[in-house]
Amino acid sequence: MPLDDLDSRAPRSRLIDLAILTALCAFLYLFGITDFGTASWHESIRLVTAMDMQARGEWIVPTVMGTPYLSKPPLLYWVTIIFAEIAGQQVSLLHLRLAIALFGWLTVVLTYLTGRSLFMIAPGWSASRSAIAAFWAALFLATGFLHVRLSRTGAIDMSVAPFVVAAVWIGLKSWQQSRSWKLSPLLTAGMFVVAVGASLAKGPPTLLAIATALFGGTLGWLAVQQRPARSPILRALPSLAALAVLVIGLSQSRNTSGIVGPVVSAFLAGWFVWGFVRLCSAGLIESLRTLWVSQLPAAVVGSLGSILIWSQLVASRIGTGSVQSSAVTEMNENITIFDPEASSELFMAAVFGCGLGSLYAFAGCWLLITRRVRFTPGVTIVAAWVGLSLLAFMAFSTGSTRYITPILPGVALLGAIAWVHFRSGYRREWMSPVTAAIVILLAVGQAWWYGAGRDRIIPTQSPRDFMAELVAREDVDSARIVTYGFWNGDVLAYAGHDIWPVQREGYGMDDIVGAWSFDKFIATLHEDGKPWTMLVTLKRQHAEGESQFPDEFTSLGLRVTPIELDAKYAIRNGRIPVRAYRISPE
C-alpha cells in the first residue's frame, strides 16, 4: 500500500462522522444514566447546590442549605436547573448528569471539527488525512477512561472542556485568516463568548488552559520557523533549565512515586525554554501580532470581565468580604507550586485518561522527537496543547486528575497524529478494523460499568438506597437527621431535608455549611426533648469485631438505639461504614 493512501481518498463526510460520534456518545454517556446514585463528593455538591438554588429561586449566588458556596461559578448549576425547568421538575441527579453528558458530547464533536481545521493549516496535511485524523481523535477522546468518567459524573471540570476546544478552534481560524493586524468581528465575538463560558464554568484558571493550547501553539509555530541560536549560552539554556527543574523536583520528592513528575517536567521545561529562545529571534512585534490575531484580547476580556461582573453581583448580595474570603480559600485549596507528587499524578492521568489515544500519544511524542513527523502549524499547536498545558498544570496545580480534562482533546489529537502515520505505512490495512474493535469494546465496557455495573458490584458506595430506607421509616423524622464526624452532599441529596454536620474530635470533615459543635447538638437534644437520627462513621471495633458507638455519648445519660437497615452505605470508596442511630434524652 503506498504511503499516500490516506491522501488520495475523498475527505470523510462531516455529517456522517458527526452522526457516528453523536450516536456513540449517546450510548456511552446516557445508558443507565441514573442507575447508580451519587457516590463522589464533587458530584453530590454540584447536585445539592443546583437543588438549593432552584428551591430558593436563586440564579446569582450558589448556595447549599442557604449558605453561599462560591467555590465555583454558576454555569453548570444554570444548565442543570434549565434542564429541570424545561421538564417542569425539581432538580435531580438526572438533570445534572444530562448537563455533564451534554458537555462531554460537545467536547468530542468540537475536537473533531477543530482537528479537521487544525491539521489543514498551510503548510499542513491534505483534507482527507486531516479528516481521518480528526475522526479517530474524536473516537479516542469519546472512549477515553477519564473523559468517560467525567462525562458520567457531575464533576464541574467537564463543563470547561468544550469552551477550551472552541476557543482553540476560533483562535485558529482567526490566526489562519489574518495577514495583518485586522481582526474578524465575528471571530472576535465568538472568542469573547466562549471565554465567558469557560470562566463562568470554572473561573479564571480556564484562561490558562486556553493560553497554553492556542497562544502557546501559535507562538510555537513562529518559534519553529526561526533559526537556531548562535550563542553557546542560549543553546545551553534549555538543558540548564531542564537540569534545574529535575534537581529541584527530585530534592522535594518525598518518595519514589514522585520521581516521574520531575523527570517529565524537566523535559517539558527544557522544550519550553528551547521554544522561547527561538521565539526571541522572531522579534517582539511579530510575537505580539501573533497573539493579537489569535484573539488574545477577546479571550482575556471575556474571561476576566465575566468573572469580575459575576463577583460584583455576588458581592452586592452577600458582601465583598465573603467573596474575597472565598477566593482566597479556593486559591489555597487548588494552587500549589510544583509539588512532585502532584505532577506525577497529573502525568499518570494523562497516560490513561484518553484510553487508546493516550497510548498512541506516547508514539506521537516519539515521532515528533525523532522528526519522523514534520512540524506543521497544526502539529505544533497539538504539541503545545499537550506539553505546555501539562507543564503549566504540573507547576501550579494540586494534582487532581480532573484538572487535565481540557488537555485530553490535545492528547487525543496527538494520538491521532501517530495513528495516521502508522496507518499510512506499508501493509497496515488491519489498523482500522482492529482499532475500531477496541474502541467498540471500550464503549460497551464503560457504558455497562457506569450504567449497571457499579450498582451491582459496589452499591454501598452510594447512599441512595440507605437514605431512602431510612427516611421511609415511620420512626425517623427526616428533618431531624445529623451526621457525626463526616458530611457530604451525597446524604443531603437523598434526605429531602437539610442535614447538619456535628463536629467530632480527631475527624477531618468536608464541611461547607457550618458544622454544629458537639455541645450545641447535645444542648439542642435536651432543649426539645425529641429524638434525633445520627449517621456515624464507625472505625473502631470491639474485640468481637462489632463496630463500637462513640464513647463520648455513653456518659451523657442518653438513650441510643441502633436503627437496623437492610441497605448499607460506606464512605471513602466503601472503606468506612456508616450506621444510623436514634438518640434521645432519657
C-alpha positions as CSV (number, residue, x, y, z in Angstrom):
1,M,0.0,0.0,0.0
2,P,1.5,3.4,-1.0
3,L,2.4,5.9,1.7
4,D,0.0,8.5,0.3
5,D,-3.0,6.2,0.6
6,L,-4.8,8.4,3.1
7,D,-4.2,11.5,1.0
8,S,-5.6,10.0,-2.2
9,R,-9.1,9.5,-0.8
10,A,-12.0,11.9,-0.8
11,P,-12.4,13.6,2.6
12,R,-14.8,12.0,5.1
13,S,-18.3,13.3,5.3
14,R,-18.7,15.7,8.2
15,L,-22.4,14.8,8.7
16,I,-21.8,11.1,8.7
17,D,-18.9,11.4,11.1
18,L,-20.9,13.7,13.4
19,A,-23.8,11.3,13.4
20,I,-21.5,8.4,14.3
21,L,-19.8,10.3,17.1
22,T,-23.2,11.5,18.4
23,A,-24.6,8.0,18.5
24,L,-21.5,6.7,20.2
25,C,-21.7,9.5,22.9
26,A,-25.4,9.0,23.4
27,F,-24.9,5.3,24.1
28,L,-21.7,5.8,26.2
29,Y,-22.9,8.7,28.3
30,L,-26.6,8.1,28.6
31,F,-27.0,4.4,29.0
32,G,-28.3,3.7,32.6
33,I,-27.6,7.4,33.4
34,T,-29.1,7.3,36.9
35,D,-28.8,3.5,37.7
36,F,-26.1,4.4,40.2
37,G,-26.6,7.2,42.7
38,T,-24.2,9.9,43.7
39,A,-21.0,8.5,45.1
40,S,-18.5,11.3,44.9
41,W,-18.1,14.5,46.9
42,H,-17.7,16.6,43.8
43,E,-20.8,15.3,42.0
44,S,-23.0,15.5,45.1
45,I,-22.0,19.0,46.0
46,R,-22.9,20.2,42.5
47,L,-26.2,18.4,42.7
48,V,-27.3,19.8,46.1
49,T,-26.1,23.3,45.1
50,A,-28.3,23.3,42.0
51,M,-31.2,21.8,44.1
52,D,-30.8,24.6,46.6
53,M,-30.6,27.4,44.0
54,Q,-33.7,26.2,42.2
55,A,-35.7,25.8,45.5
56,R,-34.7,29.4,46.5
57,G,-35.2,30.9,43.0
58,E,-31.6,32.0,43.1
59,W,-29.6,32.5,39.9
60,I,-26.6,34.6,41.1
61,V,-25.3,33.2,44.4
62,P,-24.7,29.4,44.5
63,T,-25.9,28.1,47.9
64,V,-26.0,24.9,49.9
65,M,-28.6,24.8,52.7
66,G,-28.9,28.6,52.3
67,T,-25.2,29.1,52.9
68,P,-23.3,30.8,50.0
69,Y,-21.0,28.3,48.2
70,L,-18.7,30.2,45.9
71,S,-16.1,27.5,45.2
72,K,-17.0,27.6,41.5
73,P,-19.0,29.9,39.2
74,P,-22.6,29.0,38.4
75,L,-22.7,27.9,34.7
76,L,-23.1,24.1,35.5
77,Y,-25.8,24.9,38.0
78,W,-27.6,27.1,35.4
79,V,-27.6,24.4,32.8
80,T,-28.8,21.8,35.3
81,I,-31.6,24.0,36.5
82,I,-32.7,24.8,33.0
83,F,-32.9,21.1,32.1
84,A,-35.2,20.6,35.2
85,E,-37.3,23.7,34.4
86,I,-37.8,22.6,30.8
87,A,-39.1,19.3,32.2
88,G,-41.2,21.1,34.8
89,Q,-39.4,19.1,37.6
90,Q,-37.3,19.7,40.6
91,V,-33.6,19.3,40.0
92,S,-32.4,15.7,40.4
93,L,-29.4,13.6,39.6
94,L,-30.8,13.0,36.1
95,H,-30.7,16.7,35.2
96,L,-27.1,17.1,36.5
97,R,-25.9,14.1,34.6
98,L,-27.7,15.2,31.4
99,A,-25.9,18.5,31.7
100,I,-22.5,16.8,32.1
101,A,-23.2,14.4,29.2
102,L,-24.0,17.4,27.0
103,F,-20.6,18.9,27.8
104,G,-18.9,15.6,27.2
105,W,-20.6,15.2,23.8
106,L,-19.8,18.8,22.8
107,T,-16.1,18.3,23.6
108,V,-15.9,15.2,21.4
109,V,-17.7,17.0,18.5
110,L,-15.7,20.1,18.8
111,T,-12.5,18.1,18.9
112,Y,-13.4,16.5,15.6
113,L,-14.3,19.8,14.0
114,T,-11.2,21.5,15.4
115,G,-9.0,18.7,14.2
116,R,-10.2,18.9,10.7
117,S,-9.3,22.6,10.5
118,L,-6.2,22.4,12.6
119,F,-4.3,19.8,10.6
120,M,-5.0,21.5,7.2
121,I,-3.5,24.9,8.2
122,A,-0.8,25.5,5.5
123,P,1.7,24.1,5.1
124,G,-0.3,21.1,6.5
125,W,-2.0,17.9,5.6
126,S,-4.5,17.1,2.9
127,A,-8.2,17.4,3.6
128,S,-8.6,13.6,3.6
129,R,-5.7,12.9,6.0
130,S,-6.9,15.7,8.3
131,A,-10.5,14.4,8.4
132,I,-9.3,10.9,9.1
133,A,-7.0,12.0,11.9
134,A,-9.8,14.2,13.4
135,F,-12.3,11.4,13.4
136,W,-10.0,8.9,15.2
137,A,-9.0,11.6,17.7
138,A,-12.7,12.1,18.5
139,L,-13.2,8.4,18.9
140,F,-10.1,8.2,21.2
141,L,-11.5,11.0,23.3
142,A,-15.0,9.8,23.4
143,T,-13.9,6.4,24.9
144,G,-11.0,7.7,27.0
145,F,-11.3,6.5,30.6
146,L,-11.1,9.9,32.3
147,H,-13.3,11.6,29.7
148,V,-16.0,8.9,30.1
149,R,-15.8,9.1,33.9
150,L,-16.2,12.8,33.9
151,S,-18.9,12.7,31.3
152,R,-20.9,10.3,33.5
153,T,-20.5,12.0,36.8
154,G,-21.3,15.6,37.8
155,A,-17.7,16.9,38.3
156,I,-17.6,20.5,37.2
157,D,-14.4,20.1,35.1
158,M,-16.1,18.6,32.1
159,S,-18.1,21.8,31.6
160,V,-14.8,23.6,30.9
161,A,-13.5,21.4,28.1
162,P,-15.8,22.3,25.2
163,F,-15.2,26.0,25.7
164,V,-11.4,25.4,25.7
165,V,-11.7,23.4,22.4
166,A,-14.0,26.0,20.9
167,A,-11.5,28.8,21.8
168,V,-8.7,26.9,20.1
169,W,-10.8,26.4,17.0
170,I,-11.9,30.1,16.8
171,G,-8.4,31.3,17.5
172,L,-7.0,29.1,14.8
173,K,-9.5,30.4,12.3
174,S,-8.5,34.0,13.2
175,W,-4.8,33.3,13.1
176,Q,-5.1,31.5,9.7
177,Q,-7.1,34.2,8.0
178,S,-5.2,37.3,9.3
179,R,-2.3,38.6,7.4
180,S,-2.0,41.9,9.2
181,W,-3.4,43.2,12.5
182,K,-7.0,43.3,11.3
183,L,-9.4,41.0,13.1
184,S,-12.7,39.4,12.0
185,P,-15.5,40.9,14.2
186,L,-17.4,37.6,14.1
187,L,-14.5,35.6,15.3
188,T,-13.7,38.2,18.0
189,A,-17.3,38.0,19.2
190,G,-17.0,34.2,19.1
191,M,-13.8,34.1,21.2
192,F,-15.4,36.6,23.7
193,V,-18.4,34.3,24.1
194,V,-16.5,31.1,24.7
195,A,-14.1,32.8,27.0
196,V,-17.1,34.0,29.1
197,G,-18.5,30.5,29.1
198,A,-15.1,29.0,30.1
199,S,-14.7,31.4,33.1
200,L,-18.3,31.0,34.2
201,A,-17.7,27.2,34.2
202,K,-14.6,27.2,36.5
203,G,-13.2,30.6,36.8
204,P,-10.0,32.4,35.6
205,P,-7.8,29.3,35.6
206,T,-9.6,28.3,32.3
207,L,-7.8,31.2,30.6
208,L,-4.5,29.3,31.3
209,A,-5.9,26.2,29.5
210,I,-6.8,28.3,26.5
211,A,-3.5,30.2,26.5
212,T,-1.2,27.2,26.7
213,A,-3.0,25.4,23.9
214,L,-3.8,28.3,21.5
215,F,-1.4,31.1,22.1
216,G,1.4,28.7,23.1
217,G,0.8,26.8,19.9
218,T,0.7,29.8,17.6
219,L,3.8,31.3,19.2
220,G,5.4,27.8,19.0
221,W,4.9,27.7,15.2
222,L,6.6,31.2,15.0
223,A,9.5,29.8,17.0
224,V,9.8,26.6,14.9
225,Q,10.4,28.7,11.8
226,Q,13.3,30.6,13.4
227,R,17.0,29.6,13.0
228,P,18.8,28.1,16.0
229,A,20.5,30.5,18.3
230,R,24.2,31.0,17.6
231,S,25.2,31.9,21.1
232,P,26.6,28.9,23.1
233,I,24.9,30.3,26.2
234,L,21.5,30.5,24.6
235,R,22.0,27.0,23.1
236,A,22.7,25.7,26.6
237,L,19.7,27.3,28.3
238,P,17.2,24.5,27.5
239,S,19.5,21.9,29.0
240,L,20.2,24.1,32.1
241,A,16.5,24.7,32.6
242,A,15.7,21.0,32.4
243,L,18.5,20.2,34.8
244,A,17.4,22.8,37.3
245,V,13.8,21.6,37.3
246,L,14.9,18.0,37.7
247,V,17.2,18.8,40.6
248,I,14.5,20.9,42.4
249,G,11.9,18.3,41.8
250,L,13.9,15.3,43.0
251,S,15.0,17.3,46.1
252,Q,11.4,17.9,47.0
253,S,10.2,14.4,46.2
254,R,9.1,12.5,49.4
255,N,9.0,9.0,47.8
256,T,9.8,7.2,44.7
257,S,6.3,7.8,43.3
258,G,7.2,11.5,43.0
259,I,10.1,10.9,40.6
260,V,8.1,10.6,37.4
261,G,6.7,14.2,37.7
262,P,10.1,15.9,38.0
263,V,11.5,13.9,35.1
264,V,8.6,14.8,32.8
265,S,8.6,18.4,34.0
266,A,12.3,18.7,33.3
267,F,11.8,17.5,29.7
268,L,8.9,19.9,29.2
269,A,10.7,22.8,30.8
270,G,13.7,22.3,28.5
271,W,11.4,22.1,25.5
272,F,9.6,25.3,26.6
273,V,12.9,27.2,27.0
274,W,14.1,25.9,23.6
275,G,10.9,27.4,22.1
276,F,11.3,30.7,24.0
277,V,14.9,31.1,22.8
278,R,13.8,30.5,19.2
279,L,10.9,32.9,19.7
280,C,13.3,35.7,20.7
281,S,14.7,35.7,17.2
282,A,11.3,36.4,15.8
283,G,11.1,39.8,17.5
284,L,8.6,41.3,19.9
285,I,6.4,42.9,17.2
286,E,5.8,39.7,15.3
287,S,5.1,37.8,18.6
288,L,2.6,40.5,19.7
289,R,0.9,40.3,16.3
290,T,0.6,36.6,16.6
291,L,-1.1,36.9,19.9
292,W,-3.3,39.7,18.6
293,V,-4.6,37.8,15.6
294,S,-5.1,34.7,17.7
295,Q,-7.7,36.7,19.6
296,L,-5.8,37.1,22.9
297,P,-7.5,40.4,23.8
298,A,-11.0,38.9,23.4
299,A,-10.1,35.9,25.4
300,V,-8.7,38.0,28.3
301,V,-11.5,40.5,28.3
302,G,-14.2,37.8,28.1
303,S,-12.6,35.6,30.8
304,L,-11.7,38.2,33.4
305,G,-14.5,40.5,32.7
306,S,-17.2,37.9,33.2
307,I,-15.8,36.8,36.5
308,L,-15.4,40.4,37.6
309,I,-19.1,41.1,36.8
310,W,-20.3,37.9,38.5
311,S,-18.2,38.6,41.6
312,Q,-19.6,42.1,41.8
313,L,-23.2,40.8,41.6
314,V,-22.4,38.3,44.3
315,A,-20.8,40.9,46.5
316,S,-23.8,43.1,46.2
317,R,-25.8,40.3,47.7
318,I,-23.5,38.9,50.4
319,G,-20.7,41.5,50.8
320,T,-17.3,41.9,49.4
321,G,-15.6,40.3,52.4
322,S,-17.3,37.0,51.8
323,V,-16.3,37.0,48.1
324,Q,-12.7,37.8,48.9
325,S,-12.5,35.1,51.6
326,S,-14.0,32.5,49.2
327,A,-11.5,33.5,46.5
328,V,-8.5,33.1,48.9
329,T,-9.8,29.7,50.2
330,E,-10.2,28.5,46.6
331,M,-6.7,29.5,45.7
332,N,-5.2,27.9,48.7
333,E,-7.1,24.6,48.0
334,N,-6.3,24.4,44.3
335,I,-2.9,26.1,43.7
336,T,0.5,24.8,44.8
337,I,3.9,25.5,43.4
338,F,5.5,22.4,41.8
339,D,4.6,19.5,44.1
340,P,6.5,16.5,42.7
341,E,3.8,14.0,43.8
342,A,1.1,16.2,42.3
343,S,2.9,16.5,39.0
344,S,3.3,12.7,38.9
345,E,-0.4,12.3,39.4
346,L,-1.2,14.6,36.5
347,F,1.2,12.8,34.2
348,M,-0.3,9.4,35.1
349,A,-3.8,10.8,34.5
350,A,-2.7,11.8,31.0
351,V,-1.2,8.3,30.5
352,F,-4.6,6.6,30.9
353,G,-7.1,9.5,30.6
354,C,-7.6,9.2,26.8
355,G,-7.6,5.4,26.7
356,L,-6.2,4.2,23.4
357,G,-5.5,7.8,22.4
358,S,-3.1,8.1,25.3
359,L,-1.1,5.1,24.1
360,Y,-0.8,6.5,20.6
361,A,0.1,9.9,22.1
362,F,3.3,8.3,23.5
363,A,4.1,7.1,20.0
364,G,3.3,10.6,18.8
365,C,5.8,12.2,21.2
366,W,8.4,9.8,19.9
367,L,7.6,10.6,16.2
368,L,7.9,14.3,16.9
369,I,11.2,14.0,18.9
370,T,12.8,11.8,16.2
371,R,11.3,14.1,13.4
372,R,9.6,11.2,11.7
373,V,6.5,13.5,11.7
374,R,7.3,17.0,10.5
375,F,6.1,20.0,12.4
376,T,3.2,21.9,10.7
377,P,1.2,24.6,12.3
378,G,-1.4,22.1,13.4
379,V,1.1,19.6,14.8
380,T,2.9,22.4,16.7
381,I,-0.4,23.5,18.3
382,V,-1.2,20.0,19.4
383,A,2.3,19.6,20.9
384,A,1.8,22.9,22.8
385,W,-1.7,21.8,23.8
386,V,-0.4,18.7,25.5
387,G,3.2,19.6,26.5
388,L,2.8,23.3,27.6
389,S,-0.6,22.7,29.2
390,L,0.8,19.7,31.2
391,L,3.8,21.7,32.3
392,A,1.6,24.6,33.5
393,F,-0.7,22.3,35.5
394,M,2.2,20.4,36.9
395,A,3.8,23.6,38.1
396,F,0.8,25.2,39.7
397,S,-2.0,22.7,40.5
398,T,-2.6,20.4,43.4
399,G,-2.5,17.4,41.2
400,S,-6.2,16.3,41.0
401,T,-6.7,14.2,37.9
402,R,-9.8,16.2,37.0
403,Y,-7.6,19.2,36.2
404,I,-6.3,17.8,32.9
405,T,-9.8,17.5,31.4
406,P,-9.1,20.4,28.9
407,I,-5.8,18.7,27.9
408,L,-7.4,15.4,26.9
409,P,-8.6,16.7,23.5
410,G,-5.0,17.6,22.7
411,V,-3.8,14.1,23.9
412,A,-6.4,12.5,21.5
413,L,-5.2,14.7,18.6
414,L,-1.6,13.8,19.4
415,G,-2.6,10.1,19.4
416,A,-4.3,10.6,16.0
417,I,-1.1,12.0,14.6
418,A,0.7,8.8,15.4
419,W,-2.2,6.7,14.3
420,V,-2.4,8.2,10.8
421,H,1.4,8.0,10.5
422,F,1.4,4.2,11.2
423,R,-1.7,3.6,9.2
424,S,-0.1,5.2,6.1
425,G,2.8,2.7,6.2
426,Y,3.1,-0.4,4.0
427,R,0.5,-3.2,4.7
428,R,-1.3,-1.5,7.6
429,E,-4.8,-2.3,6.4
430,W,-5.5,-4.1,9.7
431,M,-5.2,-1.0,11.8
432,S,-8.6,0.5,11.1
433,P,-10.7,-2.6,11.9
434,V,-8.6,-3.5,14.9
435,T,-8.7,0.0,16.3
436,A,-12.4,0.2,15.7
437,A,-13.0,-3.1,17.5
438,I,-11.0,-1.8,20.5
439,V,-13.0,1.4,20.5
440,I,-16.3,-0.5,20.5
441,L,-15.1,-2.8,23.3
442,L,-14.1,0.3,25.4
443,A,-17.5,1.9,24.7
444,V,-19.5,-1.2,25.6
445,G,-17.5,-2.0,28.7
446,Q,-17.6,1.5,30.1
447,A,-21.3,2.0,29.3
448,W,-22.0,-1.2,31.2
449,W,-19.9,-0.2,34.1
450,Y,-21.3,3.2,34.6
451,G,-24.8,2.2,33.6
452,A,-25.3,-1.1,35.6
453,G,-22.0,-2.5,36.8
454,R,-21.3,-0.1,39.6
455,D,-24.8,-0.6,41.1
456,R,-24.3,-4.4,41.1
457,I,-20.7,-4.5,42.3
458,I,-20.2,-1.5,44.6
459,P,-23.8,-0.5,45.7
460,T,-22.6,0.6,49.2
461,Q,-20.6,3.5,47.8
462,S,-23.8,5.4,47.1
463,P,-26.2,6.3,50.0
464,R,-29.3,6.3,47.7
465,D,-30.8,3.1,49.0
466,F,-29.6,3.6,52.5
467,M,-31.2,7.1,52.8
468,A,-34.4,6.0,51.0
469,E,-34.9,3.2,53.5
470,L,-34.0,5.5,56.4
471,V,-36.4,8.4,55.7
472,A,-39.2,6.0,54.8
473,R,-39.3,4.7,58.3
474,E,-42.2,6.0,60.5
475,D,-39.9,6.4,63.5
476,V,-37.5,8.7,61.6
477,D,-38.1,12.4,61.2
478,S,-36.2,13.3,58.0
479,A,-35.9,16.9,59.3
480,R,-34.0,15.8,62.4
481,I,-31.0,14.0,60.9
482,V,-27.4,14.9,61.6
483,T,-24.0,13.4,60.7
484,Y,-21.2,12.9,63.2
485,G,-17.6,13.4,62.1
486,F,-18.4,13.5,58.4
487,W,-20.6,15.3,55.9
488,N,-21.2,15.2,52.2
489,G,-23.7,16.2,49.6
490,D,-24.5,12.5,48.9
491,V,-26.6,12.1,52.1
492,L,-28.0,15.5,51.7
493,A,-29.2,14.9,48.2
494,Y,-31.3,11.9,49.3
495,A,-32.5,13.2,52.6
496,G,-35.2,15.5,51.5
497,H,-34.2,18.0,54.2
498,D,-31.1,19.8,55.4
499,I,-28.6,17.6,57.3
500,W,-26.3,19.4,59.6
501,P,-22.9,18.0,60.4
502,V,-21.7,17.7,64.0
503,Q,-18.0,18.2,64.7
504,R,-16.1,15.1,66.1
505,E,-12.7,15.4,67.7
506,G,-10.0,13.9,65.6
507,Y,-12.1,13.5,62.5
508,G,-11.4,15.7,59.4
509,M,-14.7,16.7,57.8
510,D,-15.6,18.3,54.4
511,D,-18.0,21.0,55.6
512,I,-19.2,24.0,53.7
513,V,-22.3,24.8,55.7
514,G,-21.0,25.4,59.2
515,A,-20.9,22.4,61.5
516,W,-22.5,22.3,64.8
517,S,-20.3,21.8,67.8
518,F,-20.8,18.7,69.9
519,D,-22.0,20.8,72.8
520,K,-24.5,22.6,70.6
521,F,-26.0,19.3,69.4
522,I,-26.3,18.0,73.0
523,A,-27.9,21.2,74.1
524,T,-30.4,21.1,71.2
525,L,-31.2,17.5,72.0
526,H,-32.1,18.3,75.7
527,E,-33.9,21.5,74.8
528,D,-36.6,20.0,72.5
529,G,-36.6,16.6,74.2
530,K,-37.2,14.8,70.9
531,P,-35.1,12.0,69.3
532,W,-32.7,12.8,66.5
533,T,-31.2,10.4,63.9
534,M,-27.5,10.4,63.8
535,L,-25.3,9.0,61.0
536,V,-22.0,7.9,62.4
537,T,-18.8,6.5,60.7
538,L,-17.5,3.6,62.7
539,K,-13.8,3.0,62.5
540,R,-13.0,1.3,65.8
541,Q,-14.0,-2.3,66.5
542,H,-14.8,-4.3,69.6
543,A,-12.7,-7.4,70.3
544,E,-15.6,-9.4,68.9
545,G,-15.4,-7.5,65.6
546,E,-18.5,-5.4,66.2
547,S,-18.4,-1.7,65.4
548,Q,-18.4,0.5,68.6
549,F,-20.6,3.6,69.1
550,P,-18.6,6.7,70.1
551,D,-17.7,6.6,73.8
552,E,-18.4,10.3,74.3
553,F,-22.1,9.7,74.3
554,T,-22.2,6.9,76.9
555,S,-21.6,9.1,79.9
556,L,-24.3,11.7,79.0
557,G,-27.3,9.7,80.1
558,L,-28.7,9.5,76.5
559,R,-30.8,6.7,75.1
560,V,-29.0,5.3,72.0
561,T,-30.8,2.8,69.8
562,P,-29.3,1.3,66.6
563,I,-31.5,1.6,63.5
564,E,-31.3,-1.6,61.6
565,L,-31.4,-1.1,57.8
566,D,-31.1,-3.6,55.0
567,A,-29.3,-1.2,52.8
568,K,-25.6,-0.5,53.5
569,Y,-23.6,2.6,53.0
570,A,-19.8,3.3,53.3
571,I,-17.8,6.4,52.7
572,R,-14.2,6.8,51.5
573,N,-14.7,4.5,48.5
574,G,-16.5,1.9,50.5
575,R,-13.9,1.6,53.2
576,I,-15.6,3.2,56.2
577,P,-19.2,2.0,57.0
578,V,-21.9,4.4,58.1
579,R,-24.5,3.4,60.7
580,A,-27.7,5.1,61.8
581,Y,-28.7,5.6,65.5
582,R,-31.7,7.1,67.3
583,I,-30.5,9.4,70.1
584,S,-32.9,10.9,72.6
585,P,-32.7,12.1,76.2
586,E,-33.5,9.6,79.0
